[in-house]
Amino acid sequence: MFAVHVENLVKTYDSQRVLDGVNLDVTEGEFYALMGPNGSGKTTLASIIAAVKTQDSGIVEVYGKKPAQAKEFIGYVPQENFSSPKLSGRENIVYFANLLGYSRGQANQLVVEMLQSVGLSEEADKRVAKYSGGMRKRLEIATAIFPGIKVLILDEPTTGLDPAARRSFFSMIQGIMDKKTSIILITHIGSDAELASRVGLIDNGRVIAEGTPDELKRKHAVEDVITVETAVKADSVLSVLKGYSINGKVAESETGYKIYSQNGDRVLADVVRSLDQAGYKVIRIEMARPTLEDVFFRLTERNLQEATG
C-alpha cells in the first residue's frame, strides 16, 4: 500500500483545469518533491491530499483512505504563516494540540519533545512575533508532526529564507525522515528538490516527468550548462547565444542567460569571442553540470520563475 496514491486527478476552477489527470504515488518514508512554477497546480494538489480541498474527479488516497478519513495521518504546512505571533512557541503548540483533542496536560507533555525535534527548545517561551522567518517555519512544522502523523506536506517551506536557514531547515527535515514519515515537498526551487529521493516535475496541471534527481538529469538534460552574464541584455545578445545552444534554446534570468551544449569546453571560448566581436562585454561566464531547473527548462522551454499566480 502506498502512503499517498493519486490517480487521474482533475480539478477545475472557473472552467480552467488546474489539475489535468495527475497520477502520483509516494511510498512510506519517502521524501518526494513536486517541483514546478507558480500556477502549475502543485499547491492545489497538496491541498487536496491534505483534505483542505476536494477534487472534481479521480482518486486520492492516504494509506488507502480518502484524505478526509485519514486526517489523523496528515500533517500540512501551507505556504502562508499560520502560527499566532501574539503567542509563544509553546502556547501555539498547546493551542493546536487542544484543537486536535489533546487535553492541556497531554499537550504540555508533548510540547517539550516537539520543540526539541525542531530545534526551538530555548525559544519555547518567546513570542512568535520575535522569531525569525526560519524559526517560525520550524514552529509550524512542529504543529504538523503530532504523534501518529505519517504524511507531512510542506508547501514552499523555504521561501524567504536565507541559504543558512534553508540548510538548517533541511537538516531538521532529515531528522523527521528518520521517523519513517513520508514527506511531500512543494517547491519551485531546484536546489531544494535536489535533496529529495524522488522528484515529480509539474506544469500546467500535469506531471511531465518523474524520477530521482540524477535520473531526470541524465534523461532530460544536456551535458553542460553555460551561464553567461553580459554588461547589457539585448535581443542581439540572445541571437548570438542561440547559435551555440542545442536547438537554439536559451534560458534567460534577471542577470544573464543559460545555454546548453554537449561540448562546453570548446563552446565557452567561442561564446566569449563571438560576443566580443559583436561588441558585448562578458562580465561572467562559467560552465556547470545541469540542475533540475535546467531539466524543467529543457522540457517546457520556460523558467521556473516565469509563471505567476
Secondary structure, 3 states (H helix, E strand, C coil): CCCEEEEEEEEEECCEEEEEEEEEEECCCCEEEEECCCCCCHHHHHHHHCCCCCCCEEEEEECCECHHHCHHHEEEECCCCCCCCCCEHHHHHHHHHHHCCCCHHHHHHHHHHHHHHCCCHHHCCCEHHHCCHHHHHHHHHHCCCCCCCCEEEEECCCCCCCHHHHHHHHHHHHHHHCCCCEEEEEECCHHHHCCCCEEEEEECCEEEEEECHHHHHHHHCCCEEEEEEECCCCHHHHHHHHCCCHHHCCEECCCCEEEEECCHHHHHHHHHHHHHHCCCCEEEEEEECCCHHHHHHHHHCCCCCCCCC
